[in-house]
Amino acid sequence: MSSQPNQSLIDGIRCLQYLVSSDKAVGCRELARQMGMNSTRVNRLLMTMAAIGLTVQDEHRRYLPGPGIHALAAQAIRGSSLFAQALPQLEAHAPRDIVVALGVLWEDQVIYIWHSEPGERTSTSQALAGFRMLPAWQSVIGVSLLAAESDEVLRPRFNDEQWAQISPLLARKRQGSYLMWHRDDGEVSMAQPINNNRAALAFAKIWQTDEAHLQQRLQQLQALAQVLISAR
């Protein structure tokens, strides 16, 4: 038996993840461009998944997630210990006046398990499903998790502009357990990796930037991260 990874299975899973992360119906060529794959191969994979209900086509022959996604989503949620343990803690303890997010890194994209907006307490359904996939170099969660990898591994994956932005942030994160990001528009965001760098908790849309307030927010972030870790 070959010990080599099954590339068709890998491509199929990637294809499904990109499709599910899209906000609209997607054509084969557009999806192939996003994935850096041949459009004929993407079309074949999507048609194969349509045969088992994971994808469907609209009247313009663009693809959408199919009914099988609902079953897969329910099974994935049930099988995710991180999700099961973090959800009640976030519902009970996440601050309401800033963004609170829990995310994981996948293919240099951040997938949000939880993302609540400031103001009135975001409903659970909004916090679980209300935010898109985001490139890791734009996200404090993404950069804090990328920092676990070496510059030699990371550099080829980002263009010059992206690397110029994240390189000093990576260095800063490697000096400690958290990352604090002062953005050009005055916002501050911060992230604390948990679960052996497999996920990170973040606070964002912090506009009160005096040192005392930021330290208070950091302590709040780290305390909530510890609650999530202890719940495992």
Secondary structure, 3 states (H helix, E strand, C coil): CCCCCCHHHHHHHHHHHHHHHCCCCECHHHHHHHHCCCHHHHHHHHHHHHCCCCEEECCCCCEEECCHHHHHHHHHHHHCHHHHHHHHHHHHHCCCCCEEEEEEEECCEEEEEEEECCCCCCCHHHHHHCCCCEEHHHCHHHHHHHCCCCHHHHHHHCCHHHHHHHHHHHHHHHCCCCEEEECCCCCEEEEEEECCCCEEEEEEEECCCCHHHHHHHHHHHHHHHHHHHHCC
